[in-house]
Amino acid sequence: MDQSLAMARLLAASGFTTVYCTPHCMKGVFETTPAQVRDGIATLQVELDRAAIKLRLEPGMEYSLDEFFSEELDRLLPLGETGLVLLESPNLADPQQIKELVFQVSRRRFIPLLAHPERHQFLFGAKTGNNAGLLGRLTRRLSRRPMTSSPAPSLLRDLREMGCRFQGNLGSFAGIYGKEVKGNAELLFAEAGYDCFGSDAHRAESLGKVLDRGLARVKGGDG
């Protein structure tokens, strides 16, 4: 609770008024249920109100697109009332499996939202020549550009055309995941490839750095 309150104070001080709480859902590691999330948020909201921290909490989860995700499809917990379902790709994933699971989310009338695509190098392939920053160009100018032979930009394009949205991590812009991830984030950002951003905050000790540097970049500063 102390950790949660400390994080809430940092978020409120940075200007946030609503927070979508998204614990992981991963079989055998984080087997969280929607009911547990709702109960935990209700408990925390009482403590925030008592401490006069002006944040409104909304439920959500971050689902791993692994071989067990299909078990969750009929009890998905979206981000509040947005209809968005936050999804996370395994580091080494089969592109066809990702597309199939994203399709299954859409079939249930939810909007798939892929978390931190910049952290998955297999989505990017080579970052030189015609492959540099292709997400925006492929999604906006497909009719005017020849198809690339690299499967990575094709996968990003396919997910976008399937209605998938992309959420960037503020920490990626702050450099906490390394130079390669930061470079991927900058490529997507430059091509208007992100729909929204998240903190991916797990503890108060790192949140301050993420907010200061990450927000400065996405708001137009140097970051």
N, C-alpha and C positions, 0 to 999 in steps of 0.2 A: 504494500500500500504506500509506503514512503517513496518508493521508486516511482510509482504511478503518479503520485501527487507532484513530485519534483518535475517529471516530464510534462505534466499538465501546466504547471506554472511557466515553464519555458515556452510551450506552445502558445499560451495565452499572451505572454509578453511579446511574442513575435507577431501578434495580430490575428491569430486563428480564433474562430468562434465555434466551429464544429469540427469534431474529430471522428473519423470512421475507424473503429478499432478492428484490426484484422489479424488475429492470431493465426498461426499456421494450422492447416489441416493436412496431415501426412500420416498415412497408416503406419503403425509401428514406431512412430517417433512423436508426433503431436496428434493424438486422436481426440481432438476437441469436437464437441457437438454444438449445433446452433443453440440449444437450450443452455448450455454452459456459458456460451458467449453472452447471451441475453441476460442471464442471471448475474454474471460478473460485471457487465456494464451497468446494470441497475444498481448494484452495490457501490461501484465506484462513483456513479453520478451523485449518490447521496453524500459521499465524502467530499466531492468537489463543491457541491452546494454549501456544505457545512463550512468548508474552508474559504468560501467566497471566491472560488476560481471560476471565472465566467467562460466555461466550455460546455457545449452540448455534445454528448456522446451518442454515436449511432453504431449499431452492430454491423459486423461483416466478418469475413474469413478470407484467408489466402490459401487457395486450393492448389495442390501440386498435381500437375498433369502427368501423373504416372499410371501404372497399370491398375491401380486400385481406385482411381478417380471415378470410374463408372459407378462404383457403389454409392457415391455421394450425389449423383445427378438428380435424384428425386427428392432431395432434401437440401438443396443449395440455399445458402444464406447470402443474399445480395447486400450491397453497401446501402444500408438504410432503405429509403424509398426510391433510390436512383434506378434500380433495375440492373445495375452493374454487378458482375461477379468477378472478383479478383482472382486471377490465375497465375501460376508460376510454373515455368518450364523447368524440368530437370536439366542439369548441366549437359548431359549427353542424352539427347532425346531423338526419337524417330520423327522426322517432319510429318510423315503421313499420320502418325498417331496424334500429334499435336492438332493437326487440322481436323481430324475426326472428332476429337474431344471438344474442340472449340465449336464445331458444328452441333454437337449434342447439347451444348449449353444454349446455343441460339435456338434450337428446336424447342426448348422449354421457355422461350420468350424472354430470356435474359440477354443482356449485352455483355459479351466477354471482354474483359479488360486484362491485358497481359502486363504483369509487373516486371519492371526493370529489364526490358529486352537487351539493353546495353551491356548487361553482365553475361550474356551468352554469345560467345564469339561465333558459334556455328550459325547464328542468324546473320552474320556480317560477311564472312568469307574474307577474301583479300580486300584491303582498303586502299588500293592504288588504281590508277587508270580509270577505266569505265566502271569499276565496282565501288568507287568512293561515293559514299552518301547516296546510295541509289533508292532508298525508301521513298523519299519525296518525289523524285523524278519518275520512278516507276508507277507510283500511284496517281500522280497528277498528269503525266505526259505519256502514258502507255501507248496511246495511239500514234505518237510522233517519234517514239524511240524503238529501235529493234530490241528484241528480247535478248537478255544476257544469258550466257551459258552457265553462269554460277548459280547453284541452287539456293544460296542464302538469300539474295535479294528477291528471288522468286517466292520464297516462303513468306517473307515479310509482306510482299505484295498480295499474295494469296490470302493471308490472314486479314489484311486490311479490307480486301474485297468481300471477305466473308462477314464483315461487320465488326471485326475485332478492333478494339482500341488499345492504345499503348500508354502505360504509366511509367514515367521516369523516376528514378530515385534521386532525391536531392543530394544524398551522400555521394552519388556518382560524380556529380559536378564538383563536389568538395574534394574529390580525389581520394576518398577513404578506401576505395576498392582497387586503386592502382591506376597507372597512366593509361593502360590499354582500355579499361572500362570508361575512364573519363573521355578518352578520344572517341569511343563509340557513342557516348552520350552527346558529345558535341556535334558529331555527324548527324544524328537524328534530330537534334535541336535545330541545327542550321537548315534542315530540310522540312521543318515544321512537322516532324514525325510524331510528336507527343501530343496527347489529348489532355493530360493532367500529370501532376507530380505527387509523390508521397514521401514521407520522411523515412520509412523503413526503420523507425526508431525502436530499439530494443532496451535501451537503458539511458538514463539521464546523462551519464558521463560523456557520451559521444553526441548527444542530440544538439547541444549548443553549437558545436563546430559545424554540424550538418546544416542547421538552420541559417547560420550566419553566411557561410560561403555558398551554399546551394541556392538560397533565396536570392542572394545578390546576383548570381548568374542568370537565373531564369527571369528575374525582373529587369534584366538589361544591364547589370553592372559587370565588372570584370570577373568577379567570382574567384 
